[in-house]
Amino acid sequence: MSTSRDEAVEAEVVRIVAGLVGELRAGRPLAVSPDSHLERDLGLDSLARVELLARIERSAGVRLPTDTLTAAETPRQLAQALRDAHPDFAAADLEPVAAAPAGEHIEAPATAATLVEVLQWHAGHWPQRVHVRLLHDDAEVATLSYGSLLDTGLRMASGLRRAGLQPGEAVAIMLPTGLEFFTSFFGALLAGGVPVPMYPPTRPSQLEDHLRRQAGILASSAAPVLVTVAEARLAARVLRTQTPTLRHVVTPQELQADGAGEGQAARPAVSAAGNLALLQYTSGSTGNPKGVMLTHANLLANIRAWSRAITVAPEDVCVSWLPLYHDMGLIGTWLGSLYNGNPLVLMSPLDFLSRPVNWLRAIHRYRGTITAAPNFAFELVVRHAAAADLAGLDLSCWRLAINGAEPVSPDTLERFCAHLAPVGFRREAMTPLYGLAENAVGLTVPVLGREPRIDRVQRDVFLRRAQAVCAAAGTDDAAVMRFVGSGRPLPGHALRIVDAAGAALPERQVGRIEFQGPSATAGYYRNPEETARLLDGDWRDTGDLGYLADGELFVTGRVKDMIIRGGRNLYPYELEEAIGALPGVRRGCVAVFGAVDAATASERLVAVVETREGMNDTRSALGRTIEDLALERLGLPLDEVVLAPPHSVLKTSSGKIRRAATRDLYLAGALGSRHSVRVQMLRLAAAGIAAQGRRFVARCAALAWAAWAWTMLLVLAPPVWLAVAALRRPALGWRIARLGARAYARLIGVPVQVDGAANLPPEAPCVIAANHASYVDGLVAVAALARPFTFVAKRELQAHPVAGPFLRGIGAAFVERFSLPDSVEAARELGARARAGESLFFFPEGTFTGRAGLREFRLGAFLAAAEAGLPVVPMSIRGTRAVLPDDAWMPCRAPVAVLLDAPVVAAGPGWQAAVALRDTVRARILAQCGEPDLTA
């Protein structure tokens, strides 16, 4: 191509860029040169660049590759991409493609207990059947069959095991949309690990914030392995400085190569329905990300209920662009398709964002029937898919357009349905629903075949009394608030609306949304404080507000986002949407929140509004318009309008506004501050060095404390041991041992907190059953119990040179664990002791291991209690595993607590009564010990 031609293309691109910048800056364009940086110099964010690419394509009559959206940073680079555009991009291919063989009968694995069993079912029945079709720039670039997914996953599992991954450990996966994500996910499961999806870096301007949040996820999950692309190794090295548990950073290709040697000999790790299958970290729009624990049983229960509710059929085809680290894209789209055997047609989020019509074209070509997206995606289609782009499309196949994951806008629903009606989209296909990661995504679904239900309620009554009273027909729109119905709970699930005290509310009364069901999480991983906030007895608190009308859920907002002002409950969403529609405001980049004034201690109502307006007069006029709009919508004035530069309003990886984080920046006076990637990396490196320094100091302190703990043990243990072993008087030996144990706990700064001591009969004989998690459990039990008990210990300890004499000195009874005749005889002997009035102490698990969790209870203690008619007191010991776990000799300082629950009495003598007694006691301990159930 001639130089003059190159210059002409470059000049045309500069002209188009300048025109767009001029429009965005209301006729006051910046000087645009071929080397102007699109984001840093011209302020063009990702959505503005979407519009820019569309204009360049229309002007040149070609279609640019999707990668241009992120790869091209200057007009000169855009011009080069235009010159390099391949003729294949000249027109979209709308010829229909069969996503799956016609007439093939597919069954879902109804009896599968784990995701691994689901994959094995499909790979065993139809290994060559295509599971995923990957698109890029409207073209199918790769496919993945069920057999290939299993084979590659097994190789990666072998690679993970070679890297030292232990069952139950987390595997962080930070990969873009691609087949490697699926194989890495199942590689983790097949190795016995727990996948932790993480989103890869996106905007360079927010790299520091992104990596800090990802470091938080790695620290929370304690993942020893991070699977990522080679290009992310620099970021991964920064993360390793801040997360000491991270030992290996590997690529999918390296894992496959490491595991290739086992070939067909590779075998999946044993997993059960109650094992963790996924740590889904919440996007953190209202706080720090939290790891939602989802078991195989949780996920499969939700997928099955969801599939039944939307009547998934073998001929359904799912089309998605949702990121795979997002719960709706991961569980609702991919794992749902995997279970039901439906083909998944997948493109990257970038393919959609750069050209929203790509989504519609994929639905048309593959005759997609089901797809899901947040509300903003439907709005993006309306704004960027012109009538010419829709020409030739037939969307009559689209039966479910699922709209969720963020507040659903009634206006967006109306605009989208009207915009796509000419190409066959039916209004009843629009399906707003409600779900959350804490319930394995899906919770409600509306009646199928019904148009979206939009509830019009009286604004003033709603804001003042939190009641959703229907507005009369013809009521002025300014006096009305509109909410979109999200449907009823999935089969087997339930929800309710409660007030601040937890009392259930009647219909059309706004309160907190709570739910329960087989999909509900047990809590947040290694986060008991947040788990306690989530749990409300058998119910889970969503953190959302809403009301019921005719049994259907209407979501009104987040509890943490609600602002109470002048006796009104204010919700930011409606005002944010209205402000975002104003000229000069960046749509979707508005945050309204309450902020406490440090001087007056009163809460101020603040709106942070991103704009590119630079002239003082124009900015002043925009501020007044926003204030008038707030007064009209809320009935109250804003205390402050902050007109901020682009990227000041923080968002989650899924596009939700992070109001709390934006408020923190506002209070710190740091809104709009941006640093180069180099500066951000230097700051992160400095933070990593500081973190390593803190860890070094903490390690030294931990070593010093451990040395002190061992020293005190060596000082106290010999005289206590000698006294107990020499006297061989159990009652006196118990008192001596208790004095020594309590003195030791005080000296090392780990006092034993005892709750429920009143539940222990002061004189009458009884049986205590306690969970067993550590070597120090016996010491803790002796310190906690004021009167002597006969410890029931395993027979192997009787001959131990140290433990044997001590246990005999406090009157322990030794039982056989493995020989059946000896075990029966031991049970008879213990029953006789109990009937004679001895109080017995059991660890009914028999032993403990390094794996956290409550094991199966042996029956001996409960047979003895049932035969003797003695009550059993459940004892829950918490914290000892953290002090000294299995196979560890360096103790760690941690709080220890003992809870004595109310006594349980068997219904009578005999086997059945003992079994029922055991199950009741175990359930009590499981509820209090803070560890998972290893028998689930």
Helices and strands as residue ranges (DSSP letters): H 3-24, H 46-60, H 68-71, H 75-84, G 87-90, H 115-125, E 130-136, E 139-145, H 146-162, E 170-174, H 179-190, E 194-197, G 204-206, H 207-221, E 225-228, G 230-232, H 233-242, E 248-250, H 252-259, G 260-265, E 276-281, E 291-295, H 296-309, E 318-320, H 327-327, I 328-335, H 336-340, E 344-346, H 349-354, H 357-366, E 370-373, H 375-384, H 387-390, E 400-403, H 410-420, G 421-423, G 427-429, E 430-432, E 435-436, G 437-439, E 441-442, E 444-445, E 454-458, H 459-465, G 477-479, E 480-484, E 488-489, E 494-498, E 511-516, H 528-534, E 535-536, E 539-549, E 552-558, E 563-565, E 568-570, H 572-580, E 585-596, E 603-611, H 616-634, E 640-644, H 659-668, H 677-727, H 730-747, E 752-755, G 757-759, E 767-770, H 777-784, E 790-794, G 795-799, H 803-809, E 813-815, H 820-835, E 840-842, H 860-868, E 872-878, H 880-883, E 896-900, H 911-929
